[in-house]
Amino acid sequence: MATIYEVSKLAGVSLATVSRVMNNNANVSDATRKKVTAAMDELGYRPNSIAQSLASNCSNSVGLLVSELHGPFYGPMMSGIENTFRNQKKHLIIAAGHSNEEREKQGIEFLISRNCDGLILHVEAVSDDYLIKLSKSQVPFVLINRFISELSDRCIILNNIKGGYLATKHVLEQGHKQIAYISGPLWKKDAQDRLEGHKKALAEYGLPFDEQLLYQGDFMEASGFTGLKTLYQHAKPFSAVICANDEMATGAMASARELGLTLPDQLSIMGYDNVFFTRHVYPPLSTINYPINEMGKMAADWVLSHVYQKQTAPLQTVFEPELVVRQSITTNPQ
């Protein structure tokens, strides 16, 4: 395997010059840079990235911790982050926390041990105190879908109360008054906020929130299936069900058909997230757009700005949801 010494000898330059070329130092002429890169190509030399990061205190890698690696929600977020960094010649190291406190901590420690220059964290189970303490360490990080007042300048969030409100308000505007709700796990703040928005819209229309029309799911498709069946068999009659994410909404759709219901004539269904498949289910699903791809890009821009001192577009910390109307909500139900 070729060494940096052989590269310097073949190129006829000093070791320091070879090092400057490898680190993209501007204080190297184009002619010299071409000689060094030509020598590297001829010798098949590949720089040792670990040694480079130790020498320069910069690994050009960023750690990303997400809750899950599967499902239609996290892919667009990871894609937006990775594309932004790749355009800046930075690389992404990904770990999953599975909404478990110990696993999230292990994931964060792993990413730090890989000498990441900064972290992007989508964490749900670790405490605010843990993250506040982490913010005092030398590893800069930004949070997605988590708000902590002490760290507000590094929290990129969606206005989930507004999203929950918009979903229910749209269903109410179509004439529905008996509305069931399948929530996410209510220990999660985003699930709490969406339910709060739902209650706010009901109150505006003078309708009480009925606990009998609430089923607590887990954001997975199976809980939407089970939730709809449970509500239909044991709750009061309802003409519409609002689901706190699209995966549960598709589960509810499948459950409704198994129960012999025609959609949307006999049951209207509302989702949340606007993941890619919502346009292709039947009927196409009305939902709330969660701009997670753009939020991922913004988190990447935060790292580029705060860690690498790159010029980026103005940083935005709060994103607004938008109603997406399709054909899964009927008007004037009987």
MILUM-820134 format. One record per residue (C-alpha): residue in three letters; z, x, y negated; residue number from 1. Coordinates in steps of 0.5 Angstrom, whole numbers, plus 500, padded with zeros to 3 digits. Layout:
<sites>
+------+-----+-----+-----+------+
| resn |   z |   x |   y | resi |
+------+-----+-----+-----+------+
|  ALA |   Z |   X |   Y |  NUM |
...
+------+-----+-----+-----+------+
</sites>
This chain:
<sites>
+------+-----+-----+-----+------+
| resn |   z |   x |   y | resi |
+------+-----+-----+-----+------+
|  MET | 500 | 500 | 500 |    1 |
|  ALA | 498 | 503 | 493 |    2 |
|  THR | 503 | 505 | 488 |    3 |
|  ILE | 504 | 504 | 481 |    4 |
|  TYR | 503 | 512 | 481 |    5 |
|  GLU | 497 | 512 | 484 |    6 |
|  VAL | 494 | 507 | 479 |    7 |
|  SER | 496 | 511 | 473 |    8 |
|  LYS | 493 | 517 | 476 |    9 |
|  LEU | 486 | 514 | 478 |   10 |
|  ALA | 486 | 510 | 471 |   11 |
|  GLY | 488 | 517 | 467 |   12 |
|  VAL | 494 | 514 | 464 |   13 |
|  SER | 501 | 514 | 463 |   14 |
|  LEU | 506 | 510 | 468 |   15 |
|  ALA | 508 | 506 | 461 |   16 |
|  THR | 501 | 504 | 460 |   17 |
|  VAL | 500 | 501 | 466 |   18 |
|  SER | 507 | 498 | 466 |   19 |
|  ARG | 505 | 495 | 459 |   20 |
|  VAL | 498 | 492 | 462 |   21 |
|  MET | 502 | 489 | 467 |   22 |
|  ASN | 507 | 485 | 462 |   23 |
|  ASN | 501 | 483 | 458 |   24 |
|  ASN | 503 | 488 | 452 |   25 |
|  ALA | 499 | 487 | 446 |   26 |
|  ASN | 500 | 494 | 444 |   27 |
|  VAL | 494 | 496 | 449 |   28 |
|  SER | 487 | 497 | 447 |   29 |
|  ASP | 482 | 493 | 451 |   30 |
|  ALA | 478 | 499 | 454 |   31 |
|  THR | 485 | 502 | 457 |   32 |
|  ARG | 487 | 495 | 459 |   33 |
|  LYS | 480 | 495 | 463 |   34 |
|  LYS | 481 | 502 | 466 |   35 |
|  VAL | 488 | 500 | 469 |   36 |
|  THR | 486 | 493 | 472 |   37 |
|  ALA | 479 | 497 | 475 |   38 |
|  ALA | 484 | 502 | 478 |   39 |
|  MET | 489 | 496 | 480 |   40 |
|  ASP | 483 | 493 | 483 |   41 |
|  GLU | 480 | 499 | 487 |   42 |
|  LEU | 486 | 501 | 490 |   43 |
|  GLY | 488 | 493 | 492 |   44 |
|  TYR | 495 | 494 | 488 |   45 |
|  ARG | 499 | 488 | 487 |   46 |
|  PRO | 505 | 488 | 482 |   47 |
|  ASN | 512 | 487 | 485 |   48 |
|  SER | 514 | 481 | 481 |   49 |
|  ILE | 521 | 482 | 483 |   50 |
|  ALA | 521 | 489 | 480 |   51 |
|  GLN | 517 | 486 | 474 |   52 |
|  SER | 522 | 481 | 473 |   53 |
|  LEU | 528 | 486 | 474 |   54 |
|  ALA | 525 | 491 | 469 |   55 |
|  SER | 523 | 485 | 464 |   56 |
|  ASN | 528 | 480 | 465 |   57 |
|  CYS | 523 | 475 | 465 |   58 |
|  SER | 520 | 472 | 472 |   59 |
|  ASN | 515 | 468 | 469 |   60 |
|  SER | 518 | 462 | 474 |   61 |
|  VAL | 522 | 456 | 472 |   62 |
|  GLY | 526 | 452 | 477 |   63 |
|  LEU | 525 | 444 | 478 |   64 |
|  LEU | 530 | 440 | 481 |   65 |
|  VAL | 528 | 433 | 483 |   66 |
|  SER | 532 | 428 | 487 |   67 |
|  GLU | 526 | 427 | 492 |   68 |
|  LEU | 520 | 430 | 494 |   69 |
|  HIS | 517 | 424 | 497 |   70 |
|  GLY | 515 | 417 | 494 |   71 |
|  PRO | 510 | 415 | 488 |   72 |
|  PHE | 515 | 417 | 483 |   73 |
|  TYR | 516 | 424 | 483 |   74 |
|  GLY | 509 | 426 | 484 |   75 |
|  PRO | 506 | 425 | 477 |   76 |
|  MET | 513 | 428 | 474 |   77 |
|  MET | 512 | 435 | 478 |   78 |
|  SER | 504 | 435 | 477 |   79 |
|  GLY | 505 | 434 | 469 |   80 |
|  ILE | 510 | 440 | 469 |   81 |
|  GLU | 506 | 444 | 474 |   82 |
|  ASN | 500 | 443 | 470 |   83 |
|  THR | 503 | 445 | 464 |   84 |
|  PHE | 506 | 451 | 466 |   85 |
|  ARG | 500 | 454 | 470 |   86 |
|  ASN | 496 | 453 | 463 |   87 |
|  GLN | 501 | 458 | 461 |   88 |
|  LYS | 501 | 463 | 467 |   89 |
|  LYS | 508 | 461 | 469 |   90 |
|  HIS | 510 | 458 | 476 |   91 |
|  LEU | 514 | 453 | 479 |   92 |
|  ILE | 520 | 453 | 484 |   93 |
|  ILE | 522 | 446 | 487 |   94 |
|  ALA | 528 | 444 | 490 |   95 |
|  ALA | 531 | 437 | 492 |   96 |
|  GLY | 538 | 434 | 491 |   97 |
|  HIS | 537 | 428 | 495 |   98 |
|  SER | 542 | 424 | 490 |   99 |
|  ASN | 548 | 428 | 493 |  100 |
|  GLU | 553 | 432 | 489 |  101 |
|  GLU | 554 | 438 | 493 |  102 |
|  ARG | 546 | 438 | 495 |  103 |
|  GLU | 545 | 438 | 487 |  104 |
|  LYS | 549 | 444 | 486 |  105 |
|  GLN | 546 | 448 | 492 |  106 |
|  GLY | 539 | 446 | 489 |  107 |
|  ILE | 541 | 449 | 482 |  108 |
|  GLU | 545 | 455 | 485 |  109 |
|  PHE | 539 | 457 | 489 |  110 |
|  LEU | 534 | 456 | 483 |  111 |
|  ILE | 539 | 461 | 479 |  112 |
|  SER | 539 | 466 | 485 |  113 |
|  ARG | 531 | 466 | 484 |  114 |
|  ASN | 532 | 469 | 477 |  115 |
|  CYS | 528 | 463 | 474 |  116 |
|  ASP | 528 | 464 | 467 |  117 |
|  GLY | 530 | 456 | 466 |  118 |
|  LEU | 531 | 450 | 469 |  119 |
|  ILE | 528 | 443 | 469 |  120 |
|  LEU | 534 | 438 | 472 |  121 |
|  HIS | 533 | 431 | 475 |  122 |
|  VAL | 540 | 430 | 477 |  123 |
|  GLU | 544 | 424 | 479 |  124 |
|  ALA | 550 | 426 | 482 |  125 |
|  VAL | 553 | 432 | 479 |  126 |
|  SER | 558 | 430 | 473 |  127 |
|  ASP | 557 | 431 | 466 |  128 |
|  ASP | 563 | 436 | 466 |  129 |
|  TYR | 559 | 440 | 471 |  130 |
|  LEU | 553 | 440 | 467 |  131 |
|  ILE | 556 | 441 | 460 |  132 |
|  LYS | 559 | 447 | 463 |  133 |
|  LEU | 553 | 450 | 466 |  134 |
|  SER | 550 | 449 | 459 |  135 |
|  LYS | 555 | 455 | 457 |  136 |
|  SER | 552 | 459 | 462 |  137 |
|  GLN | 546 | 464 | 461 |  138 |
|  VAL | 541 | 459 | 464 |  139 |
|  PRO | 537 | 454 | 459 |  140 |
|  PHE | 536 | 448 | 462 |  141 |
|  VAL | 533 | 441 | 460 |  142 |
|  LEU | 535 | 434 | 463 |  143 |
|  ILE | 530 | 429 | 465 |  144 |
|  ASN | 533 | 421 | 466 |  145 |
|  ARG | 540 | 423 | 464 |  146 |
|  PHE | 543 | 423 | 458 |  147 |
|  ILE | 550 | 427 | 456 |  148 |
|  SER | 552 | 426 | 448 |  149 |
|  GLU | 554 | 433 | 448 |  150 |
|  LEU | 547 | 436 | 451 |  151 |
|  SER | 543 | 430 | 447 |  152 |
|  ASP | 538 | 436 | 445 |  153 |
|  ARG | 536 | 437 | 452 |  154 |
|  CYS | 536 | 430 | 455 |  155 |
|  ILE | 529 | 427 | 456 |  156 |
|  ILE | 530 | 420 | 457 |  157 |
|  LEU | 527 | 413 | 458 |  158 |
|  ASN | 530 | 407 | 454 |  159 |
|  ASN | 531 | 403 | 461 |  160 |
|  ILE | 535 | 398 | 457 |  161 |
|  LYS | 529 | 396 | 453 |  162 |
|  GLY | 525 | 396 | 460 |  163 |
|  GLY | 529 | 391 | 463 |  164 |
|  TYR | 529 | 387 | 457 |  165 |
|  LEU | 522 | 387 | 457 |  166 |
|  ALA | 521 | 385 | 464 |  167 |
|  THR | 525 | 379 | 464 |  168 |
|  LYS | 523 | 377 | 457 |  169 |
|  HIS | 516 | 377 | 460 |  170 |
|  VAL | 518 | 373 | 466 |  171 |
|  LEU | 522 | 368 | 462 |  172 |
|  GLU | 516 | 367 | 457 |  173 |
|  GLN | 512 | 364 | 463 |  174 |
|  GLY | 517 | 359 | 464 |  175 |
|  HIS | 521 | 361 | 469 |  176 |
|  LYS | 529 | 360 | 469 |  177 |
|  GLN | 531 | 361 | 476 |  178 |
|  ILE | 530 | 369 | 477 |  179 |
|  ALA | 533 | 373 | 482 |  180 |
|  TYR | 534 | 380 | 481 |  181 |
|  ILE | 534 | 386 | 486 |  182 |
|  SER | 537 | 392 | 483 |  183 |
|  GLY | 537 | 400 | 484 |  184 |
|  PRO | 544 | 403 | 486 |  185 |
|  LEU | 549 | 401 | 481 |  186 |
|  TRP | 552 | 407 | 481 |  187 |
|  LYS | 546 | 410 | 478 |  188 |
|  LYS | 545 | 410 | 470 |  189 |
|  ASP | 538 | 408 | 470 |  190 |
|  ALA | 539 | 402 | 475 |  191 |
|  GLN | 545 | 400 | 470 |  192 |
|  ASP | 541 | 400 | 464 |  193 |
|  ARG | 535 | 396 | 467 |  194 |
|  LEU | 540 | 391 | 469 |  195 |
|  GLU | 543 | 390 | 462 |  196 |
|  GLY | 536 | 389 | 459 |  197 |
|  HIS | 535 | 384 | 464 |  198 |
|  LYS | 542 | 380 | 462 |  199 |
|  LYS | 540 | 381 | 455 |  200 |
|  ALA | 534 | 377 | 456 |  201 |
|  LEU | 537 | 372 | 460 |  202 |
|  ALA | 542 | 371 | 454 |  203 |
|  GLU | 537 | 371 | 449 |  204 |
|  TYR | 534 | 365 | 453 |  205 |
|  GLY | 541 | 361 | 453 |  206 |
|  LEU | 541 | 363 | 461 |  207 |
|  PRO | 547 | 365 | 464 |  208 |
|  PHE | 547 | 371 | 469 |  209 |
|  ASP | 548 | 369 | 476 |  210 |
|  GLU | 551 | 374 | 481 |  211 |
|  GLN | 549 | 370 | 487 |  212 |
|  LEU | 542 | 372 | 485 |  213 |
|  LEU | 543 | 379 | 485 |  214 |
|  TYR | 542 | 384 | 491 |  215 |
|  GLN | 543 | 391 | 490 |  216 |
|  GLY | 538 | 395 | 493 |  217 |
|  ASP | 537 | 403 | 493 |  218 |
|  PHE | 530 | 404 | 490 |  219 |
|  MET | 527 | 404 | 497 |  220 |
|  GLU | 521 | 399 | 499 |  221 |
|  ALA | 526 | 397 | 505 |  222 |
|  SER | 531 | 395 | 501 |  223 |
|  GLY | 526 | 390 | 497 |  224 |
|  PHE | 524 | 387 | 504 |  225 |
|  THR | 531 | 386 | 506 |  226 |
|  GLY | 533 | 384 | 499 |  227 |
|  LEU | 528 | 378 | 498 |  228 |
|  LYS | 530 | 376 | 505 |  229 |
|  THR | 537 | 376 | 504 |  230 |
|  LEU | 536 | 372 | 497 |  231 |
|  TYR | 531 | 367 | 499 |  232 |
|  GLN | 536 | 365 | 505 |  233 |
|  HIS | 543 | 365 | 502 |  234 |
|  ALA | 542 | 365 | 494 |  235 |
|  LYS | 540 | 359 | 490 |  236 |
|  PRO | 533 | 357 | 489 |  237 |
|  PHE | 529 | 362 | 485 |  238 |
|  SER | 521 | 362 | 482 |  239 |
|  ALA | 521 | 369 | 481 |  240 |
|  VAL | 524 | 376 | 483 |  241 |
|  ILE | 525 | 382 | 478 |  242 |
|  CYS | 525 | 389 | 482 |  243 |
|  ALA | 528 | 395 | 479 |  244 |
|  ASN | 522 | 399 | 481 |  245 |
|  ASP | 515 | 398 | 484 |  246 |
|  GLU | 517 | 401 | 491 |  247 |
|  MET | 522 | 395 | 492 |  248 |
|  ALA | 517 | 390 | 489 |  249 |
|  THR | 512 | 392 | 494 |  250 |
|  GLY | 518 | 391 | 500 |  251 |
|  ALA | 519 | 384 | 497 |  252 |
|  MET | 512 | 382 | 497 |  253 |
|  ALA | 511 | 384 | 504 |  254 |
|  SER | 518 | 380 | 505 |  255 |
|  ALA | 515 | 374 | 502 |  256 |
|  ARG | 509 | 374 | 506 |  257 |
|  GLU | 513 | 374 | 512 |  258 |
|  LEU | 517 | 368 | 510 |  259 |
|  GLY | 511 | 364 | 509 |  260 |
|  LEU | 510 | 364 | 501 |  261 |
|  THR | 504 | 365 | 497 |  262 |
|  LEU | 504 | 370 | 491 |  263 |
|  PRO | 505 | 368 | 486 |  264 |
|  ASP | 504 | 361 | 486 |  265 |
|  GLN | 511 | 360 | 490 |  266 |
|  LEU | 514 | 366 | 488 |  267 |
|  SER | 513 | 371 | 482 |  268 |
|  ILE | 515 | 378 | 483 |  269 |
|  MET | 516 | 383 | 477 |  270 |
|  GLY | 516 | 391 | 478 |  271 |
|  TYR | 518 | 397 | 474 |  272 |
|  ASP | 515 | 404 | 474 |  273 |
|  ASN | 508 | 403 | 474 |  274 |
|  VAL | 506 | 407 | 480 |  275 |
|  PHE | 499 | 408 | 482 |  276 |
|  PHE | 499 | 403 | 487 |  277 |
|  THR | 501 | 397 | 483 |  278 |
|  ARG | 494 | 396 | 481 |  279 |
|  HIS | 492 | 396 | 488 |  280 |
|  VAL | 497 | 391 | 491 |  281 |
|  TYR | 495 | 383 | 492 |  282 |
|  PRO | 496 | 380 | 487 |  283 |
|  PRO | 496 | 386 | 482 |  284 |
|  LEU | 503 | 388 | 480 |  285 |
|  SER | 506 | 386 | 473 |  286 |
|  THR | 511 | 392 | 472 |  287 |
|  ILE | 514 | 396 | 466 |  288 |
|  ASN | 510 | 403 | 465 |  289 |
|  TYR | 515 | 409 | 466 |  290 |
|  PRO | 511 | 415 | 463 |  291 |
|  ILE | 514 | 420 | 467 |  292 |
|  ASN | 508 | 424 | 467 |  293 |
|  GLU | 509 | 425 | 460 |  294 |
|  MET | 516 | 426 | 460 |  295 |
|  GLY | 515 | 432 | 465 |  296 |
|  LYS | 510 | 435 | 461 |  297 |
|  MET | 515 | 434 | 455 |  298 |
|  ALA | 521 | 438 | 459 |  299 |
|  ALA | 516 | 443 | 461 |  300 |
|  ASP | 514 | 444 | 453 |  301 |
|  TRP | 522 | 444 | 452 |  302 |
|  VAL | 522 | 450 | 457 |  303 |
|  LEU | 516 | 454 | 453 |  304 |
|  SER | 519 | 453 | 447 |  305 |
|  HIS | 526 | 454 | 448 |  306 |
|  VAL | 525 | 460 | 453 |  307 |
|  TYR | 519 | 463 | 452 |  308 |
|  GLN | 518 | 462 | 444 |  309 |
|  LYS | 512 | 458 | 445 |  310 |
|  GLN | 509 | 454 | 440 |  311 |
|  THR | 509 | 447 | 443 |  312 |
|  ALA | 508 | 440 | 440 |  313 |
|  PRO | 514 | 437 | 437 |  314 |
|  LEU | 519 | 435 | 442 |  315 |
|  GLN | 521 | 428 | 444 |  316 |
|  THR | 527 | 426 | 447 |  317 |
|  VAL | 527 | 419 | 448 |  318 |
|  PHE | 521 | 415 | 451 |  319 |
|  GLU | 519 | 408 | 450 |  320 |
|  PRO | 517 | 403 | 456 |  321 |
|  GLU | 511 | 398 | 456 |  322 |
|  LEU | 510 | 392 | 459 |  323 |
|  VAL | 504 | 392 | 464 |  324 |
|  VAL | 501 | 385 | 465 |  325 |
|  ARG | 497 | 384 | 471 |  326 |
|  GLN | 497 | 378 | 476 |  327 |
|  SER | 504 | 377 | 480 |  328 |
|  ILE | 507 | 372 | 475 |  329 |
|  THR | 505 | 365 | 475 |  330 |
|  THR | 506 | 361 | 469 |  331 |
|  ASN | 510 | 354 | 468 |  332 |
|  PRO | 512 | 354 | 476 |  333 |
|  GLN | 514 | 348 | 479 |  334 |
+------+-----+-----+-----+------+
</sites>
